[in-house]
Amino acid sequence: ASNAGAGKQIGRSPSSRPHKTTHTAEARSPMPTLSEKLITAANRPRLIADCARLIDEEVDKKSGLSGMFIKTAFKTVKAVKSGFIEQVIDNLLDRWVEKLDGHYQRWLGAGATGTFGGFCATDTSGVAEKLLEVTDDRAKKVDNRTIVSLYNKLRPNAKEHVVSAVPGLGRVVDRHL
């Protein structure tokens, strides 16, 4: 007896088998995630330092009464512990980058024209919301009452400040892509 044809489904062509598509995940080359591009052991310290510089620059730009409050709050936070801002950035970086990956994938899917930062600048509000989701979640878990109190006082106007920082953040990310 011959085993020719053993293992084949009789009466069905390969294209009529259930759960098969002509475009499988294995056939497509997956687009890299933003995390894969940014979060490397060699790059992480530089990215954190650049983000800390961006925050310093953004705080320095603030003016008026609200600017004075932000600057005072920032000095207070920095006085809590040396390197506190960098530590917070390091702790939140992976989640921030994960939240931005949807924007990154849309940028890649659209042909990656221009810069990723320029793409983010077209949706500063959406980018700000994603970043604030991470900080809001983290603020719920902080034990330091001073930090929580300052965050809660700043949070109602946080989105406008994050929106204004998105173009700078985009430039930081572009330097590391």
C-alpha positions as CSV (number, residue, x, y, z in Angstrom):
1,A,0.0,0.0,0.0
2,S,1.2,3.4,-0.9
3,N,1.3,6.3,1.6
4,A,1.2,8.9,-1.2
5,G,-1.3,11.4,-0.1
6,A,-1.1,10.5,3.6
7,G,-1.6,13.5,5.7
8,K,-3.5,15.4,3.0
9,Q,-7.1,16.3,3.5
10,I,-9.1,14.5,0.8
11,G,-11.5,16.7,-1.2
12,R,-10.1,20.0,0.2
13,S,-7.7,22.3,-1.5
14,P,-5.2,24.1,0.8
15,S,-7.0,27.4,0.2
16,S,-10.3,26.0,1.5
17,R,-8.9,24.9,4.9
18,P,-10.5,26.7,7.8
19,H,-8.5,29.4,9.7
20,K,-6.0,30.0,6.9
21,T,-5.5,33.3,5.3
22,T,-3.3,34.4,2.5
23,H,-1.7,37.0,4.7
24,T,-0.4,35.5,7.9
25,A,1.6,37.3,10.6
26,E,4.5,35.1,9.7
27,A,4.4,36.3,6.1
28,R,4.5,40.0,6.9
29,S,7.6,41.6,8.4
30,P,6.4,43.1,11.6
31,M,7.0,46.8,12.1
32,P,9.4,47.5,15.0
33,T,7.8,48.9,18.2
34,L,8.8,52.3,19.5
35,S,10.2,50.4,22.6
36,E,12.4,48.3,20.4
37,K,13.8,51.4,18.8
38,L,14.2,53.6,21.9
39,I,14.6,51.4,25.0
40,T,18.0,49.9,24.7
41,A,20.6,49.6,27.4
42,A,22.9,51.9,25.6
43,N,20.3,54.5,24.7
44,R,18.2,54.6,27.9
45,P,20.5,56.8,30.0
46,R,20.9,59.4,27.2
47,L,17.1,59.4,26.6
48,I,16.4,59.9,30.3
49,A,18.9,62.8,30.4
50,D,17.4,64.4,27.3
51,C,13.9,64.1,28.8
52,A,15.1,65.7,32.1
53,R,16.6,68.6,30.1
54,L,13.3,69.0,28.2
55,I,11.4,69.2,31.5
56,D,13.9,71.8,32.8
57,E,13.5,73.8,29.6
58,E,9.7,73.6,29.7
59,V,9.5,74.7,33.4
60,D,11.9,77.6,32.7
61,K,9.5,78.8,29.9
62,K,6.6,79.2,32.3
63,S,5.6,82.7,33.3
64,G,2.9,84.5,35.4
65,L,1.4,83.2,38.6
66,S,0.9,79.7,37.3
67,G,4.4,79.6,36.0
68,M,5.7,80.8,39.4
69,F,3.7,78.0,41.1
70,I,5.0,75.4,38.6
71,K,8.6,76.6,39.1
72,T,8.2,76.4,42.9
73,A,6.6,73.0,42.8
74,F,9.4,71.8,40.5
75,K,12.1,73.0,42.9
76,T,10.3,71.3,45.7
77,V,10.1,68.0,43.9
78,K,13.8,68.3,42.9
79,A,14.7,69.0,46.6
80,V,12.9,65.9,47.8
81,K,15.8,63.8,46.5
82,S,18.8,64.4,44.3
83,G,18.1,62.8,40.9
84,F,14.4,62.5,41.6
85,I,13.3,63.7,38.2
86,E,15.6,61.3,36.4
87,Q,14.4,58.5,38.6
88,V,10.7,59.3,37.9
89,I,11.5,59.5,34.1
90,D,13.3,56.1,34.3
91,N,10.4,54.5,36.2
92,L,7.7,55.8,33.8
93,L,9.7,55.7,30.5
94,D,8.7,52.2,29.4
95,R,5.0,52.9,29.9
96,W,5.2,56.3,28.2
97,V,6.9,54.7,25.2
98,E,4.3,51.9,25.1
99,K,1.5,54.6,25.1
100,L,3.2,56.4,22.2
101,D,3.6,53.2,20.2
102,G,0.1,53.6,18.6
103,H,1.2,57.0,17.2
104,Y,4.5,55.5,16.1
105,Q,2.8,52.6,14.3
106,R,0.4,55.1,12.5
107,W,3.4,57.1,11.5
108,L,5.2,54.0,10.1
109,G,2.0,52.9,8.4
110,A,1.6,56.2,6.7
111,G,5.0,55.8,5.2
112,A,7.1,57.5,8.0
113,T,7.2,60.7,6.0
114,G,8.7,63.6,7.8
115,T,9.8,63.1,11.4
116,F,8.0,61.1,14.1
117,G,8.1,64.3,16.2
118,G,6.4,66.2,13.4
119,F,3.8,63.5,13.2
120,C,3.2,63.8,17.0
121,A,2.9,67.6,16.7
122,T,-0.2,67.1,14.5
123,D,-1.9,65.4,17.5
124,T,-0.5,67.2,20.6
125,S,-3.7,66.7,22.5
126,G,-3.8,62.9,21.8
127,V,-0.1,62.5,22.7
128,A,-0.6,64.5,25.9
129,E,-3.6,62.3,27.0
130,K,-1.5,59.1,26.5
131,L,1.4,60.5,28.6
132,L,-1.0,61.7,31.3
133,E,-2.7,58.3,31.6
134,V,0.7,57.0,32.8
135,T,1.3,59.8,35.3
136,D,-2.2,59.6,36.6
137,D,-1.9,55.9,37.2
138,R,1.4,56.3,38.9
139,A,0.2,59.2,41.1
140,K,-2.4,56.8,42.6
141,K,0.4,54.6,43.9
142,V,2.8,57.3,45.4
143,D,3.2,57.3,49.1
144,N,5.0,60.7,49.4
145,R,2.2,63.2,50.5
146,T,4.2,66.2,49.3
147,I,4.5,64.8,45.8
148,V,0.9,63.7,45.7
149,S,-0.3,67.1,46.9
150,L,1.7,68.9,44.3
151,Y,0.6,66.6,41.5
152,N,-3.1,67.0,42.5
153,K,-2.7,70.8,42.5
154,L,-1.0,70.8,39.1
155,R,-3.1,68.1,37.4
156,P,-6.1,70.3,36.4
157,N,-3.9,72.3,34.1
158,A,-1.4,69.6,33.3
159,K,-2.7,68.8,29.8
160,E,-2.1,72.3,28.5
161,H,1.5,72.1,29.7
162,V,2.1,68.6,28.3
163,V,0.5,69.7,25.0
164,S,3.0,72.6,24.8
165,A,5.9,70.2,25.5
166,V,4.9,67.6,22.8
167,P,6.9,69.2,20.0
168,G,10.0,69.2,22.2
169,L,9.4,65.6,23.2
170,G,9.1,64.7,19.5
171,R,12.5,66.3,18.8
172,V,13.9,64.3,21.7
173,V,12.5,61.0,20.4
174,D,13.6,61.8,16.9
175,R,17.2,62.2,18.1
176,H,17.0,58.6,19.5
177,L,15.3,56.8,16.7
